[in-house]
Amino acid sequence: MSRCRANFEPLAGVLRVFADASKYGDPYQWSATVRFLDIRTVELMGILRAPKPSEWRAVMKLFAGMGVEKIVFHRRKNKDPAVKKEIDVNEESFDSEIEYYDVSHEGPWA
């Protein structure tokens, strides 16, 4: 009988942003589901509102520290087709603004 080896590659996770003074377990301010598209690219999904500037800087800092180079998300306005957005993770993009689209039951970003 031949021997086998298994490997687990975590491809998705939950991103939560907390206030600076909070400890793990405190209520979080913003969250998203994150899916790795490749080793340097993540996709944000399941977002209910656009992040505030301080929340976005925390997300960018986290991903930069992990070696992520690009963040991808799809946004949808009303019934229009989804628009794919890509944001490079670098110091200049830490203060970039993310537009919020109000979409009834589907959430602002598809």
VEXDREN-2710 file (C-alpha; in Angstrom, 1 decimal):
% VEXDREN-2710
k/r/px/py/pz
1/MET/0.0/0.0/0.0
2/SER/1.4/3.4/-1.0
3/ARG/1.6/6.2/1.5
4/CYS/-0.1/9.5/0.9
5/ARG/0.3/13.0/2.2
6/ALA/-2.4/15.6/2.6
7/ASN/-2.2/19.4/2.5
8/PHE/-4.8/22.0/3.5
9/GLU/-4.7/25.4/1.9
10/PRO/-7.0/27.9/3.6
11/LEU/-8.5/29.8/0.7
12/ALA/-11.1/31.9/2.5
13/GLY/-11.6/33.6/5.8
14/VAL/-13.4/36.3/7.7
15/LEU/-11.8/39.8/8.0
16/ARG/-13.0/41.8/11.0
17/VAL/-11.9/45.4/11.8
18/PHE/-12.0/46.5/15.5
19/ALA/-11.5/49.8/17.1
20/ASP/-7.9/50.4/18.2
21/ALA/-8.6/50.1/21.9
22/SER/-10.7/47.0/21.6
23/LYS/-9.7/43.4/22.5
24/TYR/-10.5/40.3/20.5
25/GLY/-14.1/39.4/21.2
26/ASP/-15.3/42.9/21.4
27/PRO/-17.9/44.0/18.8
28/TYR/-16.2/44.6/15.5
29/GLN/-16.9/47.7/13.3
30/TRP/-16.6/46.3/9.8
31/SER/-16.2/42.9/8.2
32/ALA/-15.9/41.1/4.9
33/THR/-15.4/37.6/3.6
34/VAL/-12.0/37.2/2.0
35/ARG/-11.2/34.7/-0.7
36/PHE/-7.6/34.2/-1.9
37/LEU/-7.6/34.2/-5.8
38/ASP/-3.8/33.6/-5.7
39/ILE/-1.0/34.0/-3.3
40/ARG/-0.9/37.8/-3.8
41/THR/-4.5/38.6/-4.6
42/VAL/-7.6/38.6/-2.4
43/GLU/-11.2/39.2/-3.2
44/LEU/-13.5/40.9/-0.7
45/MET/-17.1/39.7/-0.6
46/GLY/-20.2/40.0/1.6
47/ILE/-19.7/43.6/2.5
48/LEU/-22.7/45.5/3.8
49/ARG/-21.2/49.0/3.6
50/ALA/-18.1/50.8/2.4
51/PRO/-15.4/50.9/5.0
52/LYS/-14.6/54.2/6.8
53/PRO/-11.2/55.6/6.0
54/SER/-9.7/54.4/9.3
55/GLU/-11.1/50.9/8.7
56/TRP/-9.8/50.9/5.2
57/ARG/-6.3/51.9/6.3
58/ALA/-6.4/49.0/8.9
59/VAL/-7.4/46.6/6.1
60/MET/-4.6/47.8/3.7
61/LYS/-2.0/47.6/6.5
62/LEU/-3.0/44.1/7.4
63/PHE/-2.9/42.9/3.8
64/ALA/0.4/44.7/3.0
65/GLY/1.9/42.9/6.0
66/MET/0.7/39.6/4.7
67/GLY/2.3/40.2/1.3
68/VAL/-0.9/40.7/-0.6
69/GLU/-0.5/43.0/-3.6
70/LYS/-4.0/43.4/-4.9
71/ILE/-7.5/43.5/-3.6
72/VAL/-10.4/42.7/-5.9
73/PHE/-14.1/43.3/-5.4
74/HIS/-17.2/43.5/-7.5
75/ARG/-19.7/46.3/-6.9
76/ARG/-23.2/46.5/-8.2
77/LYS/-25.4/49.6/-8.4
78/ASN/-29.1/48.8/-8.4
79/LYS/-29.7/46.2/-11.2
80/ASP/-26.7/47.3/-13.3
81/PRO/-24.1/44.7/-14.1
82/ALA/-21.3/44.2/-11.6
83/VAL/-18.2/46.3/-12.1
84/LYS/-14.9/44.7/-11.1
85/LYS/-12.5/46.9/-9.1
86/GLU/-8.9/46.2/-8.4
87/ILE/-6.9/48.1/-5.8
88/ASP/-3.1/47.8/-5.5
89/VAL/-2.0/47.4/-1.9
90/ASN/0.7/50.0/-1.4
91/GLU/1.2/53.1/0.7
92/GLU/-0.6/55.4/-1.8
93/SER/-3.7/53.3/-1.7
94/PHE/-4.1/53.3/2.0
95/ASP/-6.1/56.5/1.9
96/SER/-8.1/55.7/-1.2
97/GLU/-11.9/56.1/-1.0
98/ILE/-14.2/53.2/-1.6
99/GLU/-17.5/54.1/-3.1
100/TYR/-20.7/52.9/-1.4
101/TYR/-23.6/51.8/-3.5
102/ASP/-27.0/51.3/-1.9
103/VAL/-28.5/48.1/-3.2
104/SER/-31.7/46.9/-1.5
105/HIS/-31.4/43.3/-0.5
106/GLU/-28.3/42.3/-2.5
107/GLY/-25.8/44.4/-0.5
108/PRO/-23.7/47.2/-2.1
109/TRP/-20.9/45.0/-3.4
110/ALA/-21.8/41.8/-5.2
END
